[in-house]
Amino acid sequence: MLAQFGVKIAAVRSVAATLFGTRYGVPAAIMAAALTLGGCLPTTVPLAGPDPADPGARVAGVGYRSTVAPYTSLRPAAPSSWREQNDRVAPAPKSDR
């Protein structure tokens, strides 16, 4: 049983060596070259605007707007009847009828 297992591993290894040796050799070399040359690229990208480290650079003004400024509390509200509330929001009757 172990001999058969060893034969199967040897067969798979020879097929894998053939595939990787011929089919994947060139792409592996290209990838290794790309990774090696990738370390030669500059680490910073040129800025499109003024340098953020320059204290004299002009920047846009900063304003403050409260997110809750237009809020007004509606509690406690006196209870009213539902008929009065409906009359307040109902459309005005047409005068031509």
MILUM-388111 format. One line per 2 residues: number of its first residue (from 0); for each residue x, y, z of C-alpha. Coordinates in steps of 0.25 Angstrom, whole numbers. Example, Ala and Ser with C-alpha at 12.3 -4.5 7.8 and 13.67 -1.06 7.14 Angstrom:
% MILUM-388111
0 = 49,-18,31 ~ 55,-4,29
//
This chain:
% MILUM-388111
0 = 0,0,0 ~ 11,10,3
2 = 18,6,-9 ~ 6,10,-18
4 = 5,23,-10 ~ 19,26,-13
6 = 18,23,-28 ~ 6,33,-28
8 = 13,44,-22 ~ 25,42,-31
10 = 16,42,-43 ~ 9,55,-38
12 = 22,61,-35 ~ 28,59,-49
14 = 15,64,-56 ~ 15,76,-47
16 = 30,79,-50 ~ 27,78,-65
18 = 15,88,-64 ~ 22,98,-55
20 = 35,96,-63 ~ 29,100,-77
22 = 16,106,-75 ~ 18,115,-63
24 = 33,118,-64 ~ 32,131,-72
26 = 20,137,-64 ~ 28,134,-51
28 = 40,141,-56 ~ 32,153,-60
30 = 25,153,-47 ~ 38,152,-40
32 = 44,164,-48 ~ 31,172,-45
34 = 32,170,-30 ~ 47,173,-31
36 = 46,186,-39 ~ 33,190,-31
38 = 43,194,-19 ~ 50,204,-28
40 = 37,213,-30 ~ 36,226,-22
42 = 28,225,-9 ~ 21,238,-11
44 = 12,243,-21 ~ 13,258,-25
46 = 3,267,-19 ~ -8,274,-28
48 = -9,286,-18 ~ -1,293,-8
50 = 8,285,1 ~ 0,282,14
52 = 13,283,22 ~ 15,298,18
54 = 9,307,29 ~ 8,319,19
56 = 0,311,9 ~ -14,318,7
58 = -26,309,11 ~ -41,311,10
60 = -48,317,22 ~ -54,308,33
62 = -68,310,37 ~ -77,304,48
64 = -91,300,46 ~ -99,293,57
66 = -106,281,53 ~ -117,283,63
68 = -119,299,62 ~ -132,299,55
70 = -138,290,66 ~ -149,295,75
72 = -155,286,86 ~ -170,283,84
74 = -172,277,98 ~ -180,279,106
76 = -191,282,97 ~ -205,284,102
78 = -214,273,97 ~ -225,277,87
80 = -237,270,81 ~ -235,262,68
82 = -245,271,61 ~ -238,284,64
84 = -225,278,58 ~ -232,273,46
86 = -239,286,44 ~ -225,293,45
88 = -219,285,34 ~ -231,283,25
90 = -231,291,11 ~ -239,303,11
92 = -253,301,5 ~ -255,306,-9
94 = -264,319,-9 ~ -270,317,-23
96 = -279,305,-18
//
